[in-house]
Amino acid sequence: MTNVNTNSSNLNLLFHPAAHYDSPAEVLNAKELSTPEKRIILSSWASDMYTVESCPALREIPGMGHTVRLADILAALRKLDGDNDNDDPPRGGGVPMRLRRPWAAVEGRSA
């Protein structure tokens, strides 16, 4: 028995979003998608499951005829979070520090 309310094109949209969106920008601009739905699609695209072999900065999404840059996907995810100011990934950080050598402390010398 089939459900009369189930439309195969709606199911295709849910299970194969790449067939309907050609870029991270298109996902961001899709009025029919909620923010959580956009996040799900973009996060799935960023997954290592779609990494192009020997080129981890690219994603090969089933249903798309081209590769997508991981940087573009991550930038779109940041825009969903309201971070529109900076398209660069956050810098690694902290203040560099020198660790004392354990034997220097025992001998009473500084590092």
N, C-alpha and C positions, 0 to 999 in steps of 0.2 A: 504494500500500500504506500503510495507516495503522498507527501504533504503538499496540498495545493498552494500553500503559501511559500514554498521553497522554489526559488528561481535559480536555475543553474548559473546564470551570469552573476548573481549575487554571491553564490558559493565560490565561483572562480575569483571574484574580487577579494574575498576573504582569504582564500588559500593560495592564491597566486597574484599578489599585489603588483609584482613587477610587470605583469601583463597589462596593467592599467597605468602605471607610472613609469616614466622613462628616466627620471633623475631625482635626486634628493630635493631639489627645488620644487619639482612638481608635487612631491609628497607634501612639502610645507605649504604649498598654495592650494591644496585640495580642500575645498569648502565642505565636501561631504564627509571628511574624516575628522574625528575628534582628536584632541591633542594626544591622549593615550594611544589611539590607533596609529597616529603618525609615529609616535615613539616606538611602538611595536615593529612597524615596518622598517624604520630606519635602523633600529637596533639589530633586527634580523639581518639586514644587509651588511652591517658592520661585523657580523659574526665571522670568526675564523673559518667557518664551514665554507664560505664563499671565496676565500683567499685564492688569488691566482698563484699557481705554483711558481716559485722562484721570483715572485714579485709581490711581497706582502702588502704593499701600498695600494694594490688594486683588488677589486672585488668583481667576480664574475657571477652575476645573478641570473638564475634560470629564467628564461623568458625574455631577457634583454638581449639585444643584438650587439651590445658593446659593454666594455668594462666600466666600472665606476670607481673613482678615486676614494679611498678611505677618508682622506682629508675632507672631501666634500660631504660625506655622510656625517662625519663627526661635527663639522661646522653646522650642518642642519640640526643636529641634536642639540648643540649649544644654543642655537636660535630658539628652539622650543623651550629652553630653560631661561630665555630672556637675556642671554649673553650675546648681544649684537655688536658690542664694541670691538671684540678681538677675535679674529678668525684664526689666530695662531694657537697652537696647543699651549697649555700652561707650562711655564718653565720649571725645570727641576729646581729644587731650591734648598734653602737653608744656608746657614753660615758654615763655611768649611772649617774644620777643626782638625788639629793634629792629636792623635792619640799617643799617649805615652807608651813607650816600650815597657813591657812588664819587668824586664830585667833591670831597666834604668831605675825604677822605683826601689828595687831591692838593693841596688848598689848605692843608692842615694844621689844619683845623677839626674839631671833634668833631661827631657827628651831633646 
